Amino acid sequence: MSLCHVPPVVLSAGPHRIRAGAYSRRRSRWPKYFALLAIGASVVLAATRELGFSRSVTPRLVEHLAARFGAGSRTRIGDWQEFVRAFPAERRQFSGNEIELLNSVNTFFNRLPFVTDLAHWGVEDYWATPAEALASNGADCEDFSIAKYFTLKELGVPIERLRITYVKAVRLNQAHMVLAYYPARNAVPLILDNLEGTVKPASERPDLIPVYSFNDEDLLIVREGRSAASAGSPSQIRLWRYLLDKLETELLY
């Protein structure tokens, strides 16, 4: 995970004697030093929160989003925060049978209206943060998958069990994105899909052909007839990098 980094502010005084007038000039710099220190403190505080988590959404960010997308943003983001907060601890046990948890998260986000990026954001491809998707009351397949990924992470699901997966949707004859959950290494994954109300094993989704998948840790490419092969870091995905940058910015509110 990428984190904000602000170089430390270094205050130093040389051994030379301060010339006449230099003191007043240096004194005038103190407000700038304090401003930089304040920024540094806010970044350190932000770094203690997790990217994309509901509990990282501050009241200030909610008001910022409400100004952009309307008062309904407050309710939708509040519902997300309450959903995560109220999820019983005993249902967060990950023994390989988490279908109830997966279905709950899938259902929660699938309530959002599907809206194409072009209609919603005015661009061909845009990956929204979970807060943006909820605040704007619209998402496409990438946004659904991203929001479910970060919410399951917040609920304690290990990262290695989650993979955002780019697929070809055979029935639609177009690219699509879903979230895959692996109950064990090399197990058949369970698929969280905005097109399906119920989470199903990939073996019951012959309409989806995987192309590549990723999480915070790595990127895998699927070659037909072969096992998935590592392709390095997910930072190679431009829109993923941009998404992480936006999530970092959200932490500063």
N, C-alpha and C positions, 0 to 999 in steps of 0.2 A: 504494500500500500504506500502511495506517495503522500508525503506530509509537507506542509508549508515549512519553509526555512527562512528565517531572517537572520543575517549575520549579526553577531553581538556588537553592541555599541561600545567602542573602546575610547575612554577618556584618558588622555595622556598629557603630561607637561614636560617639556624639555628642560635641560639644565640652564639654558640661556636666560638672561634677565629679560623680563617683559618690558618692551619698549613703551614709551608714552603713547597713550591712546589705544594700545593693543588690548588693555584690560576691558575697556568698554565694548570693543568689538567682540571679544571672546564672551563677555557676559551676555551679549545679545544673542549668542548661539544657544544659550541654555534652554530657551523654550523649544528649540528644534530638538535638542537632546532628549528633553522630557517627552516630546511628541513621539520620537522614535522608540523610547522606552515603553511608552503606553501601547504603541503598535506591537512591539515585541511581546509585551505581557498578554495582549489579546490573542496573539498567534499561539503562544504557549497554552493558554486556556482552551483554544479551539482544538489543539492537538490532543487534548485529553478526551475529546468526544470522537465518536466513530463516524466515518463517512457514510452517508446514506441511511443512518438510523433514525427512527422516529423521535427518540429521546434527544437527538442532537438538534432538532428543530426548535429554535428559541422563539419566544413571543415576538421579538423584533423581526425575525425572518417571516413569521406568519403575517405580520402587518405589511411587510414589504410585498409578499405574494398577494395579499388581499388587495393592495393598491393596484397591482397588475391585473388580477383576474377576478376581482369582485369579492364581496363579503362571504359568499359560500365557501371560499377557500378555508376560512377559519373552521367551519364545521367539518369539512372533509378531512383536513389534517388532524383536527381534534379526534375524529373517529378512528383514524389510523393509530394515533398515539394511545388511545384508550384500548383499542383492539390488542396491541402488543402488550400493554401494561397489565391487562386483565387476563391474559392467557395463563391458565393454571400451570404452576411449576411442574406438577406431576405429568402433564401432557408434553413437557419439553424433554422427556427422556428418550435418548436416541439409541434404541436397541435394534434397529433395522426394520421396525414396523411403525412408521410415523405417518401412516396414511391419513389419520384424522387431522393432524397438524397441517399436512400438505394440502388437503382439501379445504381446510379453513382459510388458509392464506390464498389459495387459488380463487375461492369464491369471493373473498373480500375484495380483491383487486378486479376481478372480472365484472364487478358491478359498474366500473367506469365505462362510459361510452367509447366505442372504437371510433377514432378519428385519424385520418391519414395525416402524415407530416405536412404535406403540401397544404391541406385545408386548415390544419391546426397552427402550424408554425410558419407557413409560407416558404418552406424549403423542401427539397426532395427527401432529405434524410436528417433526422434530428433525434438524438437520444436524450430524453428528459430525465431529470432526477426524480426520485419518488415524490418529493415534495412538489415539484413542478407539475407532474402528471396529475396528482390529486388536486392541487390548487386550480389548475386550468380545466379540470373535469373532462379530460380526454387523454387517450393513449392509443398507440399502435402496438404491434406485437413486441417490438424491442422494449418499449416502455413498460409493458406488462411484465416481461421477463426480468427486467432490471429491478423493478419494484419488489417483485416476489423474492428475488435473490437477496437483496439487502435486508428485507424483513425476516427471512428465514435465518440469515446470519445473526440478526439482532436477537432472535429467539433461541440462539445457541446452536444451530446446526453447523457442524464442522464444514469449513470451506471445501475440503477435499470431496465432500459428498455432493456439492452443487456445481453445475456447469451450465452457463448460458450457451445455448446451442443453436447455431444457424442451420436450418434445414431447407430442403425443397419440399413444399407441400404439393404432393402429387395431384390431389383432387382439385386444388386451386391453380396448379401449374404456375406457381410463383414462389419466390423466396419467402421464408417465414422464420420466426424466432420463437423458441420455447425455453423453458427452464427444465433441466434434467436433474433428478435427485437419485444418487446411487446409494442404496441401503448398505452396500458392502463393495469392496474393491472388485472390479470386473463383473459385478452383478448387472442384471438387466435394469436399466434406470426407470424411474417413474417420471411421467411427463406432466408438467404443469403448463397448460395451454389456454390462451384466452378464447380459443375456438371451442373448447370442451369444458363443460361444467364439472366433470369428474376427472380426477387424476387417474391415469391408466398406465400400465407398464408399456414400455416401448414396443414390446412384442405384440401388443394389441393396437399399435398405431402404424400399420404398414403404409399408411399414406404419407409418412414423414421419412425423408431420406437425409440423414445427417451429413453435413459438409465440414463444419468445424465447430469446436466448442472451446470455452475458456472460463476461467474464474480469476480471482485476484492473483493466482500463483503461476498459471501457465496457459499456453495455447496449444490445442491439439488439432491436427488436420486429419480428416477421415479419407482414406484412399479406398476406392471400391475393391472389395475382396481382401482387404488387409486390415490389420489392427491400426487403431489411431496412432499417429506419429507426432512426437513433440515438435512444435515449430517455434519454441522459445517463449519469450515474454508476451503477455497480452498487450503490453504497451505499443506493440506494432500496429494495433488497431487504432486508427486515428480517432474515431468517434468515442472509443473507450477512454482514451487519454483526455479528450475534451470533456467527457462526462466527469471524470475524476477532478479535473480542474474546477468545474462548476460546483461539485460537492465540497471542495476545499473552500471555495468562495462562500458557500452557504454557512460554513462553520464560523465565519467571521462576523456574522450578524448576532 
